[in-house]
Amino acid sequence: DAVEASVKFAMESPEPTLESAFEDIFAD
């Protein structure tokens, strides 16, 4: 669920930061 939420947020973001999003996801 957290991953889906992050992806959804990144796609809806005006300036998607997928790199940062994935770093945050896989950091844990």
N, C-alpha and C positions, 0 to 999 in steps of 0.2 A: 504494500500500500504506500509506503514511504517513497519508493522509487517512482511509482505512478504519479504521485503527487508532485514530486520534483520535476518529472518530465512535463507534466501538465503546466506547472508554474513556468518552466523554461520556455515552453512553446507559446504561452500566453504573454510572456514578458516582452516589452518593447525592444529590449536589447538582450536576447537570449544569451545566457552564460552557461552553456552546456558543460564546458570544461570544468568550471567551478562547481557546478551541480554534481557532476560525476565524482569529482575529488571529494566533495562532502559526503556523498553516498558511500564510496569505497573506503573513506578514511576510517569509518566505524567498522 
